[in-house]
Amino acid sequence: MQIKVTKKYTTKLDSKKRMTIRNPDYEYYQVNIFDDGKILLEPKILVDAHEVSLNTLKMMDKAVKNLKKGVVSKPIDFKKYLSVKD
């Protein structure tokens, strides 16, 4: 499947080395700069860090139900992680 170019224009860096995107469809972009000089901008939609996804809530509900039924794994020994080396 070929990707169709919907906008094409020339831009230049301003005095603070910034580039303007005309009428952007997204607020955030991930910037990928390649060793041959090409730059790829991928749109990103940021999610609130304190928001728990529906899938995570379902997994937590299932874990609590299993705990109440007694379906649990062996206890984990964290003592080996507590030793601090000077």
MOPAC internal coordinates of N, CA, C and O (Angstrom, degrees):
PM7 1SCF
backbone

  N    0.0000 0     0.00 0     0.00 0    0    0    0
  C    1.4458 1     0.00 0     0.00 0    1    0    0
  C    1.5285 1   109.16 1     0.00 0    2    1    0
  O    1.2310 1   120.54 1   -52.28 1    3    2    1
  N    1.3035 1   116.57 1   127.72 1    3    2    1
  C    1.4521 1   121.37 1   179.56 1    5    3    2
  C    1.5166 1   110.49 1   -89.28 1    6    5    3
  O    1.2310 1   121.15 1   -35.37 1    7    6    5
  N    1.3210 1   115.40 1   144.63 1    7    6    5
  C    1.4562 1   120.85 1   177.16 1    9    7    6
  C    1.5206 1   107.92 1   -90.62 1   10    9    7
  O    1.2310 1   120.81 1   -47.18 1   11   10    9
  N    1.3321 1   116.06 1   132.82 1   11   10    9
  C    1.4596 1   122.14 1  -176.81 1   13   11   10
  C    1.5321 1   110.05 1   -92.30 1   14   13   11
  O    1.2310 1   120.41 1   -47.26 1   15   14   13
  N    1.3287 1   116.82 1   132.74 1   15   14   13
  C    1.4650 1   121.80 1   176.46 1   17   15   14
  C    1.5239 1   107.95 1   -78.66 1   18   17   15
  O    1.2310 1   120.40 1   -57.06 1   19   18   17
  N    1.3464 1   116.83 1   122.94 1   19   18   17
  C    1.4667 1   120.26 1  -179.51 1   21   19   18
  C    1.5222 1   112.49 1  -103.79 1   22   21   19
  O    1.2310 1   119.87 1   156.80 1   23   22   21
  N    1.3267 1   117.86 1   -23.20 1   23   22   21
  C    1.4636 1   122.50 1   176.77 1   25   23   22
  C    1.5235 1   107.64 1  -141.09 1   26   25   23
  O    1.2310 1   120.91 1   -39.21 1   27   26   25
  N    1.3289 1   115.87 1   140.79 1   27   26   25
  C    1.4622 1   119.81 1   176.80 1   29   27   26
  C    1.5217 1   107.64 1  -148.47 1   30   29   27
  O    1.2310 1   120.85 1   -57.44 1   31   30   29
  N    1.3257 1   115.97 1   122.56 1   31   30   29
  C    1.4528 1   120.35 1   179.17 1   33   31   30
  C    1.5245 1   109.47 1  -156.26 1   34   33   31
  O    1.2310 1   121.08 1   -15.56 1   35   34   33
  N    1.3328 1   115.55 1   164.44 1   35   34   33
  C    1.4560 1   121.36 1   177.90 1   37   35   34
  C    1.5221 1   108.38 1   -98.74 1   38   37   35
  O    1.2310 1   121.06 1   -42.43 1   39   38   37
  N    1.3065 1   115.57 1   137.57 1   39   38   37
  C    1.4609 1   120.48 1   178.21 1   41   39   38
  C    1.5186 1   108.65 1  -132.14 1   42   41   39
  O    1.2310 1   120.41 1   -15.77 1   43   42   41
  N    1.3211 1   116.83 1   164.23 1   43   42   41
  C    1.4601 1   120.34 1   177.73 1   45   43   42
  C    1.5166 1   108.94 1  -136.66 1   46   45   43
  O    1.2310 1   121.06 1   -20.53 1   47   46   45
  N    1.3173 1   115.58 1   159.47 1   47   46   45
  C    1.4554 1   120.94 1   178.59 1   49   47   46
  C    1.5212 1   109.48 1   -75.53 1   50   49   47
  O    1.2310 1   120.82 1   -37.78 1   51   50   49
  N    1.3372 1   116.04 1   142.22 1   51   50   49
  C    1.4594 1   119.32 1   176.39 1   53   51   50
  C    1.5287 1   109.39 1   -84.29 1   54   53   51
  O    1.2310 1   120.13 1     7.34 1   55   54   53
  N    1.3144 1   117.35 1  -172.66 1   55   54   53
  C    1.4706 1   120.99 1  -175.69 1   57   55   54
  C    1.5276 1   113.05 1   -64.76 1   58   57   55
  O    1.2310 1   120.11 1   159.72 1   59   58   57
  N    1.3339 1   117.40 1   -20.28 1   59   58   57
  C    1.4686 1   121.21 1   177.48 1   61   59   58
  C    1.5248 1   111.84 1  -100.28 1   62   61   59
  O    1.2310 1   120.56 1  -163.17 1   63   62   61
  N    1.3405 1   116.54 1    16.83 1   63   62   61
  C    1.4728 1   123.58 1   177.21 1   65   63   62
  C    1.5311 1   112.62 1    65.10 1   66   65   63
  O    1.2310 1   120.21 1  -146.28 1   67   66   65
  N    1.3336 1   117.20 1    33.72 1   67   66   65
  C    1.4653 1   121.88 1   177.83 1   69   67   66
  C    1.5201 1   109.43 1  -107.53 1   70   69   67
  O    1.2310 1   121.25 1   -28.13 1   71   70   69
  N    1.3167 1   115.21 1   151.87 1   71   70   69
  C    1.4548 1   121.49 1   177.61 1   73   71   70
  C    1.5279 1   107.78 1  -118.83 1   74   73   71
  O    1.2310 1   120.12 1   -39.57 1   75   74   73
  N    1.3068 1   117.37 1   140.43 1   75   74   73
  C    1.4541 1   121.73 1  -179.47 1   77   75   74
  C    1.5177 1   110.11 1  -101.49 1   78   77   75
  O    1.2310 1   121.05 1   -45.50 1   79   78   77
  N    1.3312 1   115.59 1   134.50 1   79   78   77
  C    1.4624 1   121.51 1   173.56 1   81   79   78
  C    1.5231 1   106.71 1   -99.81 1   82   81   79
  O    1.2310 1   120.27 1   -57.39 1   83   82   81
  N    1.3125 1   117.09 1   122.61 1   83   82   81
  C    1.4648 1   120.99 1  -178.66 1   85   83   82
  C    1.5276 1   111.02 1   -75.30 1   86   85   83
  O    1.2310 1   120.67 1   -49.51 1   87   86   85
  N    1.2959 1   116.33 1   130.49 1   87   86   85
  C    1.4753 1   123.18 1   177.29 1   89   87   86
  C    1.5292 1   112.39 1    44.93 1   90   89   87
  O    1.2310 1   119.79 1  -119.60 1   91   90   89
  N    1.3162 1   118.00 1    60.40 1   91   90   89
  C    1.4651 1   119.72 1  -177.80 1   93   91   90
  C    1.5264 1   111.87 1   -67.52 1   94   93   91
  O    1.2310 1   121.09 1   -32.72 1   95   94   93
  N    1.3213 1   115.51 1   147.28 1   95   94   93
  C    1.4628 1   121.13 1   178.66 1   97   95   94
  C    1.5275 1   111.54 1   -86.26 1   98   97   95
  O    1.2310 1   120.14 1   162.53 1   99   98   97
  N    1.3279 1   117.34 1   -17.47 1   99   98   97
  C    1.4637 1   121.95 1  -177.65 1  101   99   98
  C    1.5199 1   109.36 1  -129.92 1  102  101   99
  O    1.2310 1   120.95 1   -19.79 1  103  102  101
  N    1.3325 1   115.79 1   160.21 1  103  102  101
  C    1.4579 1   120.56 1   178.93 1  105  103  102
  C    1.5276 1   111.63 1   -90.57 1  106  105  103
  O    1.2310 1   120.16 1   149.20 1  107  106  105
  N    1.3380 1   117.31 1   -30.80 1  107  106  105
  C    1.4622 1   122.13 1  -176.83 1  109  107  106
  C    1.5245 1   110.60 1  -122.01 1  110  109  107
  O    1.2310 1   121.41 1   -36.98 1  111  110  109
  N    1.3271 1   114.90 1   143.02 1  111  110  109
  C    1.4559 1   121.71 1   177.96 1  113  111  110
  C    1.5217 1   109.48 1  -136.25 1  114  113  111
  O    1.2310 1   120.79 1   -35.96 1  115  114  113
  N    1.3277 1   116.10 1   144.04 1  115  114  113
  C    1.4647 1   120.48 1   170.10 1  117  115  114
  C    1.5179 1   106.40 1   -90.54 1  118  117  115
  O    1.2310 1   120.54 1   -49.13 1  119  118  117
  N    1.3187 1   116.58 1   130.87 1  119  118  117
  C    1.4595 1   121.93 1  -177.61 1  121  119  118
  C    1.5209 1   109.01 1  -101.07 1  122  121  119
  O    1.2310 1   120.48 1   -53.25 1  123  122  121
  N    1.3301 1   116.68 1   126.75 1  123  122  121
  C    1.4627 1   123.03 1   175.78 1  125  123  122
  C    1.5254 1   107.33 1  -119.43 1  126  125  123
  O    1.2310 1   120.47 1   -61.88 1  127  126  125
  N    1.3347 1   116.70 1   118.12 1  127  126  125
  C    1.4594 1   121.40 1   179.26 1  129  127  126
  C    1.5232 1   107.73 1  -110.10 1  130  129  127
  O    1.2310 1   120.60 1   -57.43 1  131  130  129
  N    1.3228 1   116.47 1   122.57 1  131  130  129
  C    1.4585 1   122.11 1  -176.63 1  133  131  130
  C    1.5262 1   110.80 1   -95.08 1  134  133  131
  O    1.2310 1   120.87 1   -20.58 1  135  134  133
  N    1.3295 1   115.94 1   159.42 1  135  134  133
  C    1.4643 1   120.12 1  -176.86 1  137  135  134
  C    1.5225 1   113.40 1   -66.83 1  138  137  135
  O    1.2310 1   119.61 1   164.68 1  139  138  137
  N    1.3302 1   118.36 1   -15.32 1  139  138  137
  C    1.4640 1   120.32 1   176.99 1  141  139  138
  C    1.5311 1   112.00 1   -90.54 1  142  141  139
  O    1.2310 1   120.33 1  -175.32 1  143  142  141
  N    1.3606 1   116.97 1     4.68 1  143  142  141
  C    1.4592 1   121.18 1   176.96 1  145  143  142
  C    1.5166 1   114.65 1    96.89 1  146  145  143
  O    1.2310 1   120.03 1   170.59 1  147  146  145
  N    1.3233 1   117.54 1    -9.41 1  147  146  145
  C    1.4628 1   119.91 1   179.76 1  149  147  146
  C    1.5211 1   110.10 1   -72.67 1  150  149  147
  O    1.2310 1   121.16 1   -33.58 1  151  150  149
  N    1.3283 1   115.39 1   146.42 1  151  150  149
  C    1.4596 1   121.94 1   178.86 1  153  151  150
  C    1.5204 1   108.21 1  -123.00 1  154  153  151
  O    1.2310 1   120.83 1   -49.44 1  155  154  153
  N    1.3232 1   116.01 1   130.56 1  155  154  153
  C    1.4613 1   122.02 1   178.97 1  157  155  154
  C    1.5206 1   108.19 1  -117.99 1  158  157  155
  O    1.2310 1   120.55 1   -54.68 1  159  158  157
  N    1.3276 1   116.55 1   125.32 1  159  158  157
  C    1.4599 1   121.76 1   176.03 1  161  159  158
  C    1.5175 1   108.18 1  -106.75 1  162  161  159
  O    1.2310 1   120.58 1   -55.84 1  163  162  161
  N    1.3345 1   116.50 1   124.16 1  163  162  161
  C    1.4604 1   120.91 1   178.07 1  165  163  162
  C    1.5223 1   108.49 1  -113.79 1  166  165  163
  O    1.2310 1   119.94 1   -53.68 1  167  166  165
  N    1.3406 1   117.72 1   126.32 1  167  166  165
  C    1.4614 1   119.78 1  -179.01 1  169  167  166
  C    1.5221 1   111.66 1   -64.18 1  170  169  167
  O    1.2310 1   120.99 1   -38.09 1  171  170  169
  N    1.3324 1   115.71 1   141.91 1  171  170  169
  C    1.4633 1   122.25 1   179.26 1  173  171  170
  C    1.5208 1   108.98 1  -130.37 1  174  173  171
  O    1.2310 1   121.25 1   -37.96 1  175  174  173
  N    1.3168 1   115.22 1   142.04 1  175  174  173
  C    1.4556 1   121.32 1   173.51 1  177  175  174
  C    1.5201 1   106.08 1  -114.33 1  178  177  175
  O    1.2310 1   120.47 1   -63.91 1  179  178  177
  N    1.3211 1   116.70 1   116.09 1  179  178  177
  C    1.4581 1   121.14 1  -176.70 1  181  179  178
  C    1.5238 1   110.23 1   -83.88 1  182  181  179
  O    1.2310 1   121.20 1   -35.17 1  183  182  181
  N    1.3130 1   115.31 1   144.83 1  183  182  181
  C    1.4565 1   122.10 1  -179.79 1  185  183  182
  C    1.5234 1   107.75 1  -113.68 1  186  185  183
  O    1.2310 1   120.68 1   -37.07 1  187  186  185
  N    1.3182 1   116.31 1   142.93 1  187  186  185
  C    1.4591 1   121.00 1   177.86 1  189  187  186
  C    1.5219 1   109.50 1   -57.00 1  190  189  187
  O    1.2310 1   120.42 1   -52.43 1  191  190  189
  N    1.3134 1   116.81 1   127.57 1  191  190  189
  C    1.4678 1   121.47 1  -176.52 1  193  191  190
  C    1.5210 1   112.52 1   -63.79 1  194  193  191
  O    1.2310 1   119.91 1   156.10 1  195  194  193
  N    1.3205 1   117.77 1   -23.90 1  195  194  193
  C    1.4637 1   121.26 1  -178.21 1  197  195  194
  C    1.5277 1   112.18 1   -92.48 1  198  197  195
  O    1.2310 1   120.23 1   178.03 1  199  198  197
  N    1.2976 1   117.16 1    -1.97 1  199  198  197
  C    1.4632 1   121.33 1  -179.93 1  201  199  198
  C    1.5290 1   109.22 1   -85.95 1  202  201  199
  O    1.2310 1   120.65 1   -49.41 1  203  202  201
  N    1.3192 1   116.36 1   130.59 1  203  202  201
  C    1.4559 1   121.44 1   179.29 1  205  203  202
  C    1.5234 1   107.63 1   -98.33 1  206  205  203
  O    1.2310 1   120.57 1   -49.41 1  207  206  205
  N    1.3326 1   116.52 1   130.59 1  207  206  205
  C    1.4578 1   120.35 1  -177.28 1  209  207  206
  C    1.5247 1   111.18 1   -69.82 1  210  209  207
  O    1.2310 1   120.86 1   -22.81 1  211  210  209
  N    1.3130 1   115.96 1   157.19 1  211  210  209
  C    1.4627 1   122.34 1   178.81 1  213  211  210
  C    1.5228 1   110.45 1   -60.48 1  214  213  211
  O    1.2310 1   120.33 1   140.36 1  215  214  213
  N    1.3243 1   116.97 1   -39.64 1  215  214  213
  C    1.4637 1   121.42 1   179.00 1  217  215  214
  C    1.5319 1   110.92 1   -62.41 1  218  217  215
  O    1.2310 1   120.31 1   137.74 1  219  218  217
  N    1.3258 1   117.01 1   -42.26 1  219  218  217
  C    1.4661 1   120.89 1   178.75 1  221  219  218
  C    1.5206 1   110.82 1   -64.10 1  222  221  219
  O    1.2310 1   120.30 1   138.21 1  223  222  221
  N    1.3302 1   117.02 1   -41.79 1  223  222  221
  C    1.4683 1   120.38 1   178.26 1  225  223  222
  C    1.5259 1   111.15 1   -61.77 1  226  225  223
  O    1.2310 1   120.48 1   139.56 1  227  226  225
  N    1.3334 1   116.69 1   -40.44 1  227  226  225
  C    1.4699 1   120.46 1   178.33 1  229  227  226
  C    1.5284 1   110.51 1   -63.50 1  230  229  227
  O    1.2310 1   120.60 1   137.74 1  231  230  229
  N    1.3400 1   116.47 1   -42.26 1  231  230  229
  C    1.4639 1   120.37 1   179.23 1  233  231  230
  C    1.5295 1   111.02 1   -64.11 1  234  233  231
  O    1.2310 1   120.41 1   141.12 1  235  234  233
  N    1.3278 1   116.81 1   -38.88 1  235  234  233
  C    1.4649 1   120.52 1   178.60 1  237  235  234
  C    1.5265 1   110.91 1   -66.65 1  238  237  235
  O    1.2310 1   120.27 1   138.58 1  239  238  237
  N    1.3319 1   117.09 1   -41.42 1  239  238  237
  C    1.4687 1   120.79 1   177.22 1  241  239  238
  C    1.5226 1   110.79 1   -60.39 1  242  241  239
  O    1.2310 1   120.63 1   136.85 1  243  242  241
  N    1.3336 1   116.41 1   -43.15 1  243  242  241
  C    1.4594 1   120.93 1   179.75 1  245  243  242
  C    1.5307 1   110.51 1   -64.33 1  246  245  243
  O    1.2310 1   120.30 1   139.43 1  247  246  245
  N    1.3282 1   117.02 1   -40.57 1  247  246  245
  C    1.4643 1   121.31 1   179.96 1  249  247  246
  C    1.5278 1   110.95 1   -64.15 1  250  249  247
  O    1.2310 1   120.10 1   139.06 1  251  250  249
  N    1.3326 1   117.41 1   -40.94 1  251  250  249
  C    1.4667 1   120.79 1   179.14 1  253  251  250
  C    1.5238 1   110.41 1   -66.45 1  254  253  251
  O    1.2310 1   120.13 1   138.77 1  255  254  253
  N    1.3358 1   117.35 1   -41.23 1  255  254  253
  C    1.4752 1   120.76 1   177.61 1  257  255  254
  C    1.5274 1   110.16 1   -61.25 1  258  257  255
  O    1.2310 1   120.29 1   136.05 1  259  258  257
  N    1.3269 1   117.06 1   -43.95 1  259  258  257
  C    1.4697 1   120.88 1   178.58 1  261  259  258
  C    1.5265 1   110.95 1   -63.20 1  262  261  259
  O    1.2310 1   120.44 1   139.70 1  263  262  261
  N    1.3241 1   116.76 1   -40.30 1  263  262  261
  C    1.4638 1   120.66 1   178.97 1  265  263  262
  C    1.5317 1   110.71 1   -62.12 1  266  265  263
  O    1.2310 1   120.68 1   136.90 1  267  266  265
  N    1.3281 1   116.30 1   -43.10 1  267  266  265
  C    1.4687 1   120.43 1   179.34 1  269  267  266
  C    1.5260 1   111.74 1   -65.69 1  270  269  267
  O    1.2310 1   120.45 1   148.57 1  271  270  269
  N    1.3448 1   116.75 1   -31.43 1  271  270  269
  C    1.4717 1   121.32 1   178.21 1  273  271  270
  C    1.5256 1   111.40 1   -80.42 1  274  273  271
  O    1.2310 1   120.13 1   167.81 1  275  274  273
  N    1.3196 1   117.35 1   -12.19 1  275  274  273
  C    1.4597 1   120.86 1  -177.82 1  277  275  274
  C    1.5146 1   113.37 1    89.14 1  278  277  275
  O    1.2310 1   120.28 1  -170.22 1  279  278  277
  N    1.3176 1   117.07 1     9.78 1  279  278  277
  C    1.4694 1   121.21 1   178.28 1  281  279  278
  C    1.5323 1   107.00 1   -86.10 1  282  281  279
  O    1.2310 1   121.38 1   -86.54 1  283  282  281
  N    1.3404 1   114.96 1    93.46 1  283  282  281
  C    1.4642 1   120.01 1  -176.59 1  285  283  282
  C    1.5237 1   110.11 1  -136.02 1  286  285  283
  O    1.2310 1   121.01 1   -17.60 1  287  286  285
  N    1.3107 1   115.68 1   162.40 1  287  286  285
  C    1.4683 1   120.18 1   176.79 1  289  287  286
  C    1.5222 1   109.25 1   -89.46 1  290  289  287
  O    1.2310 1   121.14 1    -5.83 1  291  290  289
  N    1.3297 1   115.42 1   174.17 1  291  290  289
  C    1.4640 1   120.39 1   177.19 1  293  291  290
  C    1.5259 1   108.90 1   -63.98 1  294  293  291
  O    1.2310 1   120.38 1   -29.31 1  295  294  293
  N    1.3420 1   116.88 1   150.69 1  295  294  293
  C    1.4682 1   119.13 1   175.97 1  297  295  294
  C    1.5305 1   110.50 1   -62.06 1  298  297  295
  O    1.2310 1   120.81 1   -33.40 1  299  298  297
  N    1.3003 1   116.06 1   146.60 1  299  298  297
  C    1.4613 1   121.91 1   179.27 1  301  299  298
  C    1.5231 1   108.39 1   -99.15 1  302  301  299
  O    1.2310 1   120.53 1   -47.97 1  303  302  301
  N    1.3246 1   116.59 1   132.03 1  303  302  301
  C    1.4609 1   121.93 1   179.18 1  305  303  302
  C    1.5320 1   109.03 1   -90.26 1  306  305  303
  O    1.2310 1   120.67 1   -70.66 1  307  306  305
  N    1.3186 1   116.33 1   109.34 1  307  306  305
  C    1.4597 1   121.55 1  -178.25 1  309  307  306
  C    1.5306 1   112.93 1   -92.77 1  310  309  307
  O    1.2310 1   120.01 1  -177.88 1  311  310  309
  N    1.3317 1   117.58 1     2.12 1  311  310  309
  C    1.4661 1   120.77 1  -176.61 1  313  311  310
  C    1.5282 1   112.16 1   -58.43 1  314  313  311
  O    1.2310 1   120.21 1   143.95 1  315  314  313
  N    1.3256 1   117.21 1   -36.05 1  315  314  313
  C    1.4659 1   119.27 1  -178.10 1  317  315  314
  C    1.5348 1   112.00 1   -67.02 1  318  317  315
  O    1.2310 1   120.36 1   159.80 1  319  318  317
  N    1.3358 1   116.92 1   -20.20 1  319  318  317
  C    1.4591 1   120.34 1   179.40 1  321  319  318
  C    1.5271 1   112.40 1   -89.65 1  322  321  319
  O    1.2310 1   120.19 1   167.15 1  323  322  321
  N    1.3383 1   117.24 1   -12.85 1  323  322  321
  C    1.4586 1   121.10 1  -176.54 1  325  323  322
  C    1.5168 1   113.63 1   -84.85 1  326  325  323
  O    1.2310 1   119.76 1   160.88 1  327  326  325
  N    1.3220 1   118.06 1   -19.12 1  327  326  325
  C    1.4653 1   119.55 1  -178.26 1  329  327  326
  C    1.5281 1   109.81 1   -72.07 1  330  329  327
  O    1.2310 1   121.69 1   -52.21 1  331  330  329
  N    1.3284 1   114.37 1   127.79 1  331  330  329
  C    1.4643 1   120.68 1  -179.41 1  333  331  330
  C    1.5222 1   107.77 1  -108.34 1  334  333  331
  O    1.2310 1   121.03 1   -53.28 1  335  334  333
  N    1.3252 1   115.64 1   126.72 1  335  334  333
  C    1.4665 1   120.18 1  -179.81 1  337  335  334
  C    1.5161 1   109.34 1   -95.30 1  338  337  335
  O    1.2310 1   121.15 1   -44.06 1  339  338  337
  N    1.3303 1   115.40 1   135.94 1  339  338  337
  C    1.4748 1   120.51 1  -179.81 1  341  339  338
  C    1.5000 1   110.87 1   -84.90 1  342  341  339
  O    1.2310 1   120.10 1   180.00 1  343  342  341

